[in-house]
Amino acid sequence: MTTKPYPYRRLPTATSIRLLSLYTYKENSPNGICSLDIVDMNENPQFDALSYTWGDPVPEKLRFDIAAQRDYNANQFLGNTPVTGFLCDGVLLKLEPNLHDALIALLMQNSARNIPRQRYWIDALCINQADMEEKSHQIALMGRIYSVAESVIVWLGLQDESGVDALKLIVQLSEFPSDSWESIRKTSVNVKEPSGH
């Protein structure tokens, strides 16, 4: 196993993107648990997009409990692979903790659904972050990428008490009719009308 930078191949067309193929079972891919494949968006590839926060959103006071959950999840699905990395095409990808957690969660979900391989567009991995020209071009395509994805998965981080409360609030808010938002905004204790209106 190597720790060198991932050898990104150049994207051949203006509508080319990379997709991460995530394999549920290691034996399905001799070079690791994932691979990066180049596809053309004009050929209508099927994939999900992942939206998440870069970095580690876990508050300092929760790091110990979250680290234990992170280690347990990783050991269940990755064996001896380092907790902050994924073997991809024979190269160890070093990942931010939040992205690593998201990929583990996707592996767990895919495994529970008996999906041996699923493709994802994930900006940090599917864009060569060291190539400024590619990065600029791919960022300009992000609206299209998210709009043609079969689904957009929003990863808020590993579950903690505040996350559960936030999700409950999101569900409750989604049940309000859209025409109710203006009256809710005006009656909110925390929102004041700007002066001059």
Disulfide bonds with the S-S distance in Angstrom:
none
